[in-house]
Amino acid sequence: MIRTERLTKYYGDFCALNELTIEIGKGQIFGYIGPNGAGKTTTIRILAALMKPTRGRAFVGDIEVTGNPRKTKEMVGYLPDFFGVYEGMRVYEYLDFFGAAFKIPKRERRGRVEEVLDVTGSTYMRDMFVEALSRGMKQRVGIARTLLHNPSVLLLDEPLSGLDPTARIEMKELMRKLGEMGKTIMVSSHILPELAAVCTTVGILDHGKLLAAGPVDKVMRGIRHTRVVALQVLTGAETTAEFLRQSAQQYGISNLEREGNAIHFEWNASEGQLADLLAVLVNKGHRVVSFQEVPISLEEAFMKLTGHKAQS
């Protein structure tokens, strides 16, 4: 549903986007990750037909964005990181106003407004003044606005930024719900743990350059080349750790650390070899409470690829 080919954008001599090539399939939730200034908003504004690239091409569905911006805007719902509101306007009036801007016939607008309020869990806000809403409430109303013309693609620029923990949870649930409805979603953020939980695919961007993209698990596996195992024993942790140190060459163990009854180590091994090691430990009388691989986090992947300190 979204495709770019060597998409590039310069502001004067500054390259904000450097030959971006991505593909996002129908119904996917694509997490677009990068620090502030990485080029995320530039990408989204080009896809929303609000900005022209310096070179390269972008497609939404079968529509080339720069060649047919009007048709693109019919297919896309765009939520900027911050959007203006009109003072003295209630939520229902705000959505009705934008419904009119989308040229939804008046006889259909009331039903459509009620529908998007319901989808976004915003019905209770319908008579509240928009300027009095919290950041999280405004974000949900903003998504309701993007849904009015029933777009197939949603471009959400930093929708989690500035939200309290409860509002973040609610926003993630809403994104999952929209994905289940068949919407293709590109969501940008620098808040890494939240995106890992909700996205099916990710792209990591830094200084306008795409460093990695694809299904979340595939991107993670491509970054860490060894497996990290967490082992918890009931008693005798030092004895277990010493056995693993002595067996390090035999089993390919490295970087072993112990803290209390918890032991972590790296191991370049298969699932079968991990199972064999667990069996050996149990047979030798080590009282294993838990034994599991520690998956790489999106935050760790981001730091490894970019060298940036991840933000929270």
Secondary structure, 3 states (H helix, E strand, C coil): CEEEEEEEEEECCEEEEEEEEEEECCCCEEEEECCCCCCHHHHHHHHCCCCCCCEEEEEECCEECCCCHHHHHHHEEEECCCCCCCCCCEHHHHHHHHHHHCCCCHHHHHHHHHHHHHHCCCHHHCCCEHHHCCHHHHHHHHHHHHHCCCCCEEEEECCCCCCCHHHHHHHHHHHHHHHHCCCEEEEEECEHHHHHHHCCEEEEEECCEEEEEEEHHHHHHHHCCCEEEEEEECCCHHHHHHHHHHCHHHHCEEEEEEECCEEEEEECCCHHHHHHHHHHHHHCCCCEEEEEECCCCHHHHHHHHHCCCCEC
